[in-house]
Amino acid sequence: MVNNKFDHPELDTEAPGLLRFLQTVGSVLLVFLTIAGRISLFTISAISHCFGPPIYFRIIGRMMA
């Protein structure tokens, strides 16, 4: 029995055209989503720090007294 790539398709390293295209699109999409997620987490953190100043309860208490 002769082993060739048709006996074991999982050993075939070269994907057909459509599958190769989908692999490329998928990898680019995953990289894009990773970068977009990091940017959105940074943006949320930056905005929350802008609108959430430190609160000093001692100073607020003095102002109310």
C-alpha positions as CSV (number, residue, x, y, z in Angstrom):
1,M,0.0,0.0,0.0
2,V,1.4,3.3,-1.1
3,N,0.9,6.3,1.2
4,N,0.0,9.5,-0.5
5,K,-1.8,12.7,0.5
6,F,-5.1,11.3,-0.8
7,D,-5.0,8.4,1.8
8,H,-4.8,10.9,4.7
9,P,-6.4,14.3,3.8
10,E,-5.5,15.6,7.3
11,L,-1.8,15.4,6.4
12,D,-2.3,17.6,3.3
13,T,-0.8,21.0,4.2
14,E,-2.1,22.8,1.1
15,A,-5.7,23.8,1.4
16,P,-8.0,24.2,-1.5
17,G,-8.6,27.7,-2.9
18,L,-11.8,28.5,-1.0
19,L,-10.6,27.1,2.3
20,R,-7.3,29.1,2.0
21,F,-9.3,32.2,1.3
22,L,-11.5,31.6,4.3
23,Q,-8.5,31.0,6.5
24,T,-6.9,34.3,5.4
25,V,-10.1,36.2,5.9
26,G,-10.7,34.6,9.3
27,S,-7.2,35.3,10.6
28,V,-7.4,38.9,9.4
29,L,-10.8,39.2,11.1
30,L,-9.5,37.8,14.4
31,V,-6.6,40.2,14.4
32,F,-8.9,43.1,13.7
33,L,-11.3,42.1,16.5
34,T,-8.4,41.7,18.9
35,I,-7.1,45.2,18.1
36,A,-10.6,46.7,18.2
37,G,-11.2,45.1,21.6
38,R,-8.0,46.5,23.0
39,I,-8.8,50.0,21.7
40,S,-12.3,49.8,23.2
41,L,-11.0,48.7,26.6
42,F,-8.5,51.5,26.6
43,T,-11.2,54.0,25.6
44,I,-13.6,52.8,28.3
45,S,-10.8,53.1,30.9
46,A,-9.8,56.5,29.7
47,I,-13.4,57.9,29.8
48,S,-14.1,56.4,33.2
49,H,-11.0,58.0,34.6
50,C,-11.9,61.4,33.1
51,F,-15.4,61.5,34.6
52,G,-14.6,59.8,37.9
53,P,-12.4,62.2,39.8
54,P,-11.1,61.1,43.2
55,I,-13.6,61.8,46.0
56,Y,-12.2,63.1,49.2
57,F,-14.9,62.5,51.8
58,R,-13.1,64.6,54.5
59,I,-13.2,67.7,52.3
60,I,-16.9,67.1,51.4
61,G,-17.6,66.8,55.1
62,R,-15.9,70.1,55.9
63,M,-17.9,71.8,53.1
64,M,-21.2,70.5,54.5
65,A,-20.5,71.5,58.1
